[in-house]
Amino acid sequence: MKDLQKGLSIGGIQGHNRRVILAALQDKGTCSRKEISVATGLDQATVTRAIAPLLDDGVVEEVGLARGERGRRSINLSFSGSGRYILCLRLQRRSFSIGVFNLRGDLLESTEVRIARESSAKETFGEISEILDGQIAKLEQVDGIGVAVPGPFLERDERVILMTESPQWQGFGLIPELRSRYPDVPVHSTHDAKAAALIEWHRHARALGSRVMLYLSAGQGIGSALVVDGHVHRGAQGLAGELGHTSISVDGELCKCGNRGCLELFTSRISLLRAIRGRAGDVGETRLTCSSSFAQVLDAYEAGDELAVEEVHRVARYLAQGITNCINFANPDLVVIGDEYAGFGQRFLDRIKVHVKSAVLPSIYDAVAVELSHQSEDTVLRGAYLDVLAQTHLGSPREVPEILFEQVAGEA
Ligand SMILES: [Zn+2]
């Protein structure tokens, strides 16, 4: 840090200290000034000085006493629980969700709204902004709006270039529309799988010491993200991780992206439901019908329903192929399958692992753990919150500053 500070002006040093302190606070959740001092390497007086304006601005608050060394008590700090908020929007093909977070990261309220098949982008935008308008009118101060969208999403240009099954969004400038409607609130956008992957890494993979994690987001769409040493690999245009548009069949159906046999065409929730509904009348032993919902498929699979098991295991085989391709390409030590398909549980995971094991060399298979995500909340929404917090308060374009990751590496 000393080397870094040499080249900075006083204002630059103060800004840097502020970011590093907030990053430490974000990482720890709640801690004392002394703990921040230890974590950041800044002396306690500097920490105290830097914290004072953050308390005045309501970014940080004091939250009771912590028992320190030799029974001495110190006041704990955390990001504020009230007064300043972050709104997050998750757009999917068939629904959107809006979450209200305080700066501390507590999800205070969330709403999920189904998107009717015939709705235009403009109509859905109207529904989204109605909810956002209501929240903005109600909340004291909104520090930012985070938007998480499915890929292929050009993060650098903030442009959704393709949403299979939802062509109405192509050509609709969701992010510019939000910015023009809410000119006083910073709007930040991110790719949904990358947002969720970062949370999965923070909460799970980091403790395992994972160096390279593949996060596979499987549900209404199929996305993925690679987290390397705590950093999400974004690619030249911010497009990296489009596993859903890698092919598992060169003679397969033509995808809207121009490729044939894309993984997403075989495995998305939409294609799974289509297959099940199409066969429901022809399979004798099934409780599923031509109008069954995804929730009903989850229940039927758990109950061992013949049609559900057959179709879900077909999807498992295809997903395993996508994972195998990624294992051979990127050599992850951890693969986490998240989003709605995590709900299929252990039997589904075992099925995937059988196929992956048979397709990769034993020494590679032995060095990679394949798991289902155990996060109980919507990690895409939370990832969007963290993205806004990072960009508005931690001074990082995308993630929490590197210092934290260096520190973690040092602790390991
Ligand atoms: Zn495709």
Boltz pocket constraint, residues with backbone or C-beta under 6 A from the ligand:
constraints:
  - pocket:
      binder: B
      contacts: [[A, 244], [A, 245], [A, 246], [A, 255], [A, 256], [A, 257], [A, 258], [A, 259], [A, 262]]
      max_distance: 6.0
